[in-house]
Amino acid sequence: MNPQTALYTVEELRHLEERAAPLSGASLMERAGRAAVDFALALTAHDAQRPILIACGPGNNGGDGFVLARLLKEAGRQVTVAFHGDVARLSEDARAAYSAWWQAGGREVAMLPTMPAEGWALAVDALFGIGLARDIAEPWGSWIARMNALPCPRLALDIPSGLFADTGCASATTFRATHTLTFLAHKPGCHTADGPDCCGQLQLATLDVNAPALLAPGAQLICRDTLTAAPPARRANSHKGDYGTVAVLGGARGMLGALWLAARAALLLGSGRVLAAPLDANAPAIDPLYPEIMTRAPDTLPDIASVLAIGPGLGQSEEAVNLLTRLLSLEQPLPLVLDADALNLIAADASLVLCLAARGAIHRGHCLITPHPAEAARLLECDTAAVQRDRIGAARKLAQKFRAYVLLKGCGSILAHPDGRWQIHTSGNAGLATAGSGDVLPGMIAALLAQGVPPEGALALAAHLHGLAAESLCQQHDGPVGLNAGALARAARRILNHWLAGAENGAQA
């Protein structure tokens, strides 16, 4: 596995540190400081005359800060170090870093200084690292609040102080970095929940350690390099039946838009045929924008579809419950993508919970669910805040409960597998916080399944394309403000075809 995509929990990182420490004459702390000084000098190359502020804490993160301060001083930069703590209680490595700073002629102040008249070139957070498991006490909380208001680049060493490394939850007072240089390996909390907002631009310094070679990671980031599944190359001698039939069930009265968004996404991502089955008896028989989409009666779908996407605009009616019950009880291993109201109906009915769990056990890998945090909370019988406090744990519980592949949507979407593995998505932005964006995703997933992409790969690829589509639209200034969900599938189609063309050209070469 690529060290740039491996994810480690705090417990795993402690084991990794033990194995990595003997590999070089320099301590991990010294190596972290060397990486940080290169980063800090590059970040302030245009502003070399102003001083740099480093706030050091009472643990090893503070030790990283002392190494950085010494190396910056040796590079000729003016450095102010603020440190509140007991030197005698520092770890051996941190105490050595403190002593080396003093031997280099450095000194520290006991309280965070006011900003000098010329301002700071850079403010560095070296207060608390990955071991933090509580809210930050004083005076450090006040330090962080003041540093967050500084009008200069703000660099966090390893992880922003106050951000929990395993969950991405921010404590009551958390450093808001413009840049984060994380050490040794990626932490889950930097990539989900509050993590991206707190970290700013994130960069990994491996400290010359190939982490996966020392300790197999429990998870990984999903990015272009880790996506291994794709629709097969299209043969000249093929027809629409070779690319599957997606049927989308939903569209109760007043919610037809959700159905059309999902069906259009399935069409644009390559399904050979797309059927829309609206529950609204007065629904039009044709989609005026995409007349290629055919409408069918809901009860005909199992006999003609190769993949079913259920939920966009489904509603809460008795008819919806009866249809969902029937489809979950199908004997044939028809892949099901369950979203939105399908999940809400399941959560509200114990018999449907049992149906879904039983189907997942019998047809392993054929159920894919895509809840947002509120839907996940209903399925887990907890509140949304509990899901957000541990997004990874919530997604894994759902995968285990239903023997399903789970995509817990949100900032840093979590993909959990029935066998316990999990991943975090790196694509996407705030433009996805718009009505209908979640309805596009199940259509994309279903289209990839219909073309023969395995469930695990279809969920990962669709979610990544969904996020990249939002990024692409924002680069064209079509978002994040006012990004409309209908544009996502068209952007995703363009990205996927570009990838596939590149792969085909590479194969021909």
C-alpha positions in Angstrom: 0.0 0.0 0.0 1.1 3.5 -0.8 2.3 5.3 2.4 0.6 8.5 1.1 -2.8 6.8 1.4 -2.5 4.6 4.5 -4.6 5.5 7.5 -3.7 4.7 11.1 -5.6 5.1 14.3 -3.9 6.5 17.4 -3.3 3.1 18.8 -1.8 1.9 15.5 0.4 5.0 15.3 1.9 4.2 18.7 2.9 0.8 17.5 4.2 2.3 14.3 6.3 4.8 16.2 7.9 2.0 18.2 8.9 0.1 15.1 10.0 3.2 13.2 12.1 4.8 16.0 15.2 2.5 15.7 15.4 2.8 11.9 17.6 6.0 11.9 20.2 7.7 14.0 17.9 10.7 14.4 14.9 10.5 16.6 11.4 10.7 15.1 11.1 14.1 16.8 14.3 15.4 15.2 13.1 14.1 11.8 9.7 15.8 12.3 11.5 19.1 13.1 13.6 18.8 10.0 10.5 18.3 7.8 8.8 21.1 9.5 11.6 23.6 9.0 11.7 23.0 5.3 7.9 23.4 5.2 8.0 26.6 7.3 10.8 28.2 5.3 9.0 27.5 2.1 5.8 28.9 3.5 7.5 32.2 4.6 10.1 32.6 1.8 8.4 35.8 0.7 8.3 37.1 4.3 11.7 36.3 5.8 12.1 39.6 7.8 9.2 39.1 10.2 9.4 36.8 13.2 7.8 33.4 13.6 5.7 32.5 16.6 5.8 28.9 17.9 3.5 27.8 20.7 4.8 24.7 22.4 2.8 22.4 24.6 3.8 20.0 27.5 4.1 16.8 25.4 5.9 15.5 22.4 4.1 17.9 20.1 5.8 20.6 22.0 9.1 18.8 21.5 8.5 19.0 17.7 8.0 22.7 18.2 11.4 23.1 20.0 13.2 21.3 17.3 11.6 23.5 14.7 12.4 26.6 16.7 16.1 25.6 16.9 16.4 24.8 13.2 14.7 28.0 12.2 17.1 30.0 14.4 20.0 28.2 12.8 18.6 29.2 9.4 18.7 32.8 10.5 15.1 33.4 11.3 13.8 35.3 14.2 11.7 33.0 16.4 9.5 33.6 19.5 8.7 30.5 21.5 5.8 30.4 24.0 5.9 27.5 26.4 3.7 26.8 29.5 4.6 23.6 31.2 7.0 21.7 33.5 10.2 20.9 31.8 10.9 18.1 34.3 7.7 16.3 33.2 8.6 16.3 29.5 9.3 13.0 27.8 13.0 12.2 27.2 12.9 13.2 23.6 11.0 16.4 24.3 13.3 17.3 27.1 16.3 16.8 24.8 14.7 19.0 22.2 14.1 21.7 24.8 17.7 21.5 26.0 19.0 21.7 22.4 16.9 24.8 21.9 18.5 26.4 25.0 22.0 25.3 23.9 21.4 27.0 20.6 20.8 30.3 22.5 17.0 30.1 22.4 14.7 31.1 25.1 10.9 31.0 25.7 8.2 33.1 27.2 5.7 31.7 29.6 2.6 33.4 28.1 1.6 33.9 24.5 3.0 37.3 23.4 1.0 40.0 21.7 1.5 40.4 18.0 4.5 42.7 17.2 4.0 45.8 15.3 5.3 44.3 12.1 3.1 41.2 12.6 4.1 37.5 12.5 5.3 35.8 9.4 3.9 32.5 10.6 2.1 31.1 13.7 2.9 27.5 14.6 0.7 25.2 16.7 2.9 22.7 18.6 0.6 22.4 21.6 -1.1 19.0 21.6 -0.8 16.1 19.2 -2.6 12.8 18.6 -2.8 11.8 22.2 -5.4 14.5 23.1 -8.6 13.0 24.4 -10.2 15.9 26.3 -11.1 19.6 25.8 -8.1 21.9 26.1 -7.5 23.6 29.4 -6.3 27.1 30.2 -4.1 28.9 29.4 -3.8 26.9 26.1 -7.4 27.4 25.2 -7.0 31.2 25.2 -3.7 30.8 23.3 -5.5 28.9 20.5 -8.3 31.5 20.4 -5.8 34.3 20.0 -3.7 32.4 17.4 -6.8 31.6 15.3 -7.4 35.4 15.0 -3.9 36.1 13.7 -3.8 37.5 10.1 -0.9 35.3 9.0 -0.4 31.7 7.8 -1.1 29.3 10.7 0.7 25.9 10.7 -0.3 22.9 12.8 2.4 20.3 13.5 1.1 16.8 13.0 -2.6 17.7 13.8 -4.4 20.9 14.9 -4.5 21.0 18.7 -8.0 20.2 19.8 -8.9 17.9 16.8 -9.3 14.3 17.8 -7.1 12.2 15.6 -9.4 9.1 15.4 -12.8 10.8 14.8 -12.2 14.3 13.3 -14.3 15.9 16.0 -13.2 19.3 17.1 -13.1 20.1 20.8 -14.6 23.3 22.3 -11.4 25.1 21.4 -9.5 23.9 18.3 -6.7 25.4 16.3 -7.8 26.5 12.8 -4.8 25.9 10.6 -4.3 27.3 7.1 -1.7 24.5 6.7 -1.1 21.2 8.5 2.1 19.1 8.2 1.2 15.7 9.5 4.0 13.3 10.4 4.7 9.6 9.7 1.3 8.7 8.4 -2.2 10.0 7.9 -4.7 10.2 10.8 -8.4 9.5 10.1 -9.5 12.7 11.9 -7.7 14.9 9.5 -9.9 13.7 6.7 -13.5 13.5 8.0 -16.0 15.5 10.1 -14.3 18.8 11.3 -10.9 17.6 10.2 -10.7 19.2 6.7 -11.9 22.6 8.0 -9.4 22.6 10.9 -6.4 21.3 8.9 -6.5 23.6 5.9 -4.0 22.5 3.3 -2.8 19.1 4.5 0.6 17.6 3.7 2.2 14.3 4.9 5.8 14.1 5.9 6.6 10.4 6.1 9.9 11.1 7.9 11.6 8.6 5.5 9.5 5.8 6.9 7.5 3.4 4.7 4.8 3.0 7.3 2.8 0.1 5.5 6.0 -1.9 5.3 6.4 -1.8 9.1 2.7 -2.1 10.1 -0.2 -2.9 7.8 -2.8 -0.1 8.1 -6.3 -0.8 9.1 -7.7 1.6 6.5 -6.8 3.8 3.6 -7.8 7.0 1.8 -9.8 6.7 -1.4 -8.2 8.7 -4.2 -7.5 8.3 -7.9 -4.5 6.1 -7.2 -6.4 3.7 -4.9 -9.3 3.1 -7.2 -8.9 -0.2 -8.9 -12.3 -0.8 -10.4 -13.7 0.7 -13.6 -16.3 -0.2 -16.2 -14.8 -2.6 -18.8 -13.8 -1.2 -22.2 -16.7 -1.1 -24.6 -16.5 -3.4 -27.5 -17.5 -2.2 -31.0 -19.6 -5.3 -31.3 -21.9 -4.7 -28.4 -25.4 -3.4 -27.6 -27.3 -1.7 -24.8 -28.1 -5.0 -23.2 -24.4 -5.5 -22.5 -24.4 -2.5 -20.1 -27.2 -3.5 -17.8 -30.6 -2.1 -16.9 -30.9 0.2 -13.9 -34.3 0.7 -12.4 -34.9 3.5 -9.9 -37.9 3.3 -7.6 -39.1 6.5 -5.9 -40.8 9.7 -6.9 -43.8 9.9 -4.7 -46.1 12.9 -5.1 -44.2 16.2 -4.8 -40.8 14.4 -4.9 -40.5 13.4 -8.6 -37.3 15.5 -8.9 -35.3 13.1 -6.7 -36.4 10.2 -9.0 -35.3 12.0 -12.1 -32.0 13.1 -10.7 -31.1 9.5 -9.8 -32.3 8.0 -13.1 -30.5 10.7 -15.1 -27.3 9.9 -13.2 -27.6 6.2 -14.0 -28.0 7.1 -17.7 -25.1 9.5 -17.8 -22.8 7.1 -16.0 -23.3 4.4 -18.6 -26.2 2.1 -17.9 -27.5 0.5 -21.1 -31.1 1.1 -20.2 -32.7 3.1 -17.4 -36.1 2.7 -16.0 -37.9 5.1 -13.7 -40.7 3.8 -11.5 -42.6 6.7 -9.9 -45.1 6.1 -7.1 -46.9 9.2 -8.1 -49.8 8.0 -10.3 -49.9 11.4 -12.1 -46.2 11.4 -13.0 -45.4 12.2 -16.6 -44.6 9.1 -18.8 -41.4 10.7 -20.1 -38.5 12.8 -18.8 -38.6 15.8 -21.0 -34.8 16.4 -20.6 -33.8 12.8 -21.1 -36.4 10.9 -23.1 -34.1 7.9 -23.2 -35.3 7.1 -19.6 -38.4 4.8 -19.7 -41.1 4.7 -17.1 -42.4 1.4 -15.7 -44.8 0.3 -13.0 -43.0 -0.4 -9.7 -44.2 -4.0 -9.5 -42.6 -5.0 -12.8 -39.0 -4.0 -11.9 -37.6 -7.3 -10.5 -38.2 -9.1 -13.8 -36.5 -6.5 -16.0 -33.8 -4.8 -14.0 -30.2 -5.9 -13.4 -29.8 -3.4 -10.5 -32.4 -1.6 -8.4 -31.9 1.8 -6.8 -34.6 2.4 -4.2 -35.4 5.5 -2.2 -35.0 8.8 -4.0 -38.3 10.6 -3.3 -39.9 7.3 -2.2 -42.0 8.8 0.6 -43.5 7.1 3.6 -46.7 5.7 2.2 -48.1 2.2 2.8 -47.5 1.4 -0.9 -43.8 2.3 -0.4 -43.6 0.0 2.6 -45.2 -2.9 0.7 -42.9 -2.4 -2.3 -39.8 -2.2 -0.2 -40.8 -5.3 1.8 -41.3 -7.3 -1.4 -38.0 -6.1 -3.0 -36.0 -6.9 0.2 -37.5 -10.4 0.2 -36.5 -11.2 -3.4 -34.8 -14.6 -3.7 -32.6 -13.7 -6.6 -29.3 -11.9 -5.9 -30.4 -8.6 -7.5 -28.0 -5.8 -6.3 -29.9 -3.2 -4.3 -28.8 0.4 -3.7 -30.8 1.8 -0.8 -31.0 5.5 -0.1 -33.1 8.2 1.4 -36.7 7.2 2.3 -35.9 3.5 1.8 -33.5 3.8 4.7 -36.0 5.8 6.8 -38.7 3.2 6.2 -36.3 0.4 7.2 -35.3 2.2 10.4 -39.0 2.7 11.4 -40.0 -1.0 10.9 -38.3 -3.8 12.8 -39.5 -6.4 10.2 -37.7 -4.4 7.4 -34.6 -4.2 9.6 -34.6 -8.0 9.8 -35.4 -8.3 6.0 -32.4 -6.2 5.1 -30.1 -8.0 7.5 -31.2 -11.4 6.2 -30.8 -10.3 2.6 -27.3 -9.1 3.4 -26.4 -12.4 5.0 -27.8 -14.5 2.2 -26.7 -12.4 -0.8 -23.5 -11.0 0.6 -22.2 -7.9 -1.1 -25.5 -7.3 -2.9 -26.8 -4.6 -0.6 -25.4 -1.1 -0.7 -26.7 1.7 1.6 -25.9 5.4 1.4 -27.2 7.2 4.5 -26.5 10.7 5.5 -25.8 11.1 9.3 -29.5 11.5 10.3 -30.5 8.4 8.3 -27.6 6.5 9.9 -28.7 7.6 13.3 -32.2 6.3 12.7 -30.8 2.9 11.6 -28.6 2.7 14.6 -31.3 4.0 17.0 -29.2 6.9 18.3 -29.1 10.6 17.6 -27.3 12.4 14.8 -24.7 13.9 17.1 -23.6 10.4 18.2 -23.0 9.4 14.6 -21.0 12.6 14.0 -18.9 12.0 17.1 -17.7 8.7 15.6 -18.5 8.6 11.9 -16.1 5.7 11.3 -17.6 3.6 14.1 -21.1 4.4 13.0 -20.4 3.3 9.4 -18.7 0.1 10.5 -21.6 -0.7 12.8 -24.1 -0.3 10.0 -22.0 -2.6 7.7 -21.9 -5.2 10.4 -25.6 -4.9 11.3 -26.8 -5.3 7.7 -23.9 -7.2 6.1 -23.9 -4.4 3.6 -21.5 -2.0 2.0 -22.1 1.4 3.6 -21.3 4.9 2.4 -21.8 7.3 5.3 -22.1 10.6 3.5 -20.8 13.9 4.8 -17.4 15.7 5.0 -15.0 12.8 4.4 -17.5 10.2 3.5 -16.8 6.8 5.1 -17.0 3.6 3.1 -17.4 0.6 5.4 -17.2 -3.0 4.2 -19.1 -6.0 5.6 -15.8 -7.6 6.5 -14.8 -4.7 8.8 -12.5 -2.8 6.4 -13.1 0.9 5.9 -11.9 3.8 3.9 -12.3 7.6 3.8 -13.0 9.6 0.6 -10.8 12.5 -0.2 -12.9 14.2 -3.0 -15.7 16.6 -2.7 -16.4 20.1 -1.3 -19.1 22.3 0.2 -20.8 22.6 -3.1 -22.4 19.2 -2.4 -24.4 20.7 0.4 -27.3 21.3 -1.9 -30.7 19.7 -2.4 -30.6 16.7 -4.7 -26.9 15.9 -4.6 -27.5 12.8 -2.5 -30.1 11.6 -5.1 -27.6 11.7 -7.9 -25.2 9.3 -6.0 -27.4 6.1 -6.0 -28.0 6.4 -9.7 -24.3 6.6 -10.3 -23.6 3.6 -8.1 -26.3 1.6 -9.8 -25.0 2.4 -13.3 -21.5 1.1 -12.4 -23.0 -2.0 -10.9 -25.0 -2.6 -14.0 -21.8 -2.5 -16.1 -20.2 -5.2 -14.0 -18.2 -3.2 -11.5 -18.1 -5.2 -8.2 -20.1 -3.6 -5.3 -17.0 -2.5 -3.4 -15.5 -0.8 -6.4 -18.8 0.7 -7.6 -19.4 2.4 -4.3 -15.8 3.7 -4.1 -15.7 4.9 -7.7 -19.1 6.5 -7.7 -18.5 8.4 -4.5 -15.1 9.6 -5.7 -16.5 10.8 -9.1 -19.4 12.5 -7.3 -16.9 14.5 -5.2 -14.6 15.2 -8.2 -17.6 16.5 -10.1 -18.3 19.1 -7.4 -14.6 20.1 -7.5 -14.6 20.4 -11.3 -17.7 22.6 -11.2 -16.2 24.8 -8.6 -13.0 25.2 -10.6 -15.3 26.5 -13.4 -16.8 28.9 -10.9 -20.2 27.0 -11.0 -19.9 26.5 -7.2 -19.8 26.1 -4.4 -22.5 28.8 -4.1 -25.5 27.7 -6.2 -24.1 24.4 -7.4 -27.1 22.5 -8.6 -27.3 18.7 -8.3 -28.3 18.2 -11.9 -24.9 19.3 -13.1 -23.0 16.7 -11.0 -23.7 13.6 -13.2 -22.7 15.4 -16.4 -19.4 16.5 -14.8 -18.8 13.0 -13.5 -19.5 11.5 -16.9 -16.8 13.8 -18.4 -14.3 12.8 -15.8 -14.9 9.1 -16.1 -14.6 9.2 -19.9 -11.4 11.1 -19.6 -10.0 8.5 -17.3 -11.2 5.6 -19.5 -9.7 7.2 -22.6 -6.4 7.6 -20.8 -6.4 4.0 -19.7 -7.2 2.8 -23.2 -4.5 5.0 -24.8 -2.0 3.7 -22.2 -2.9 0.1 -23.0 -2.6 0.7 -26.8 0.8 2.4 -26.2 
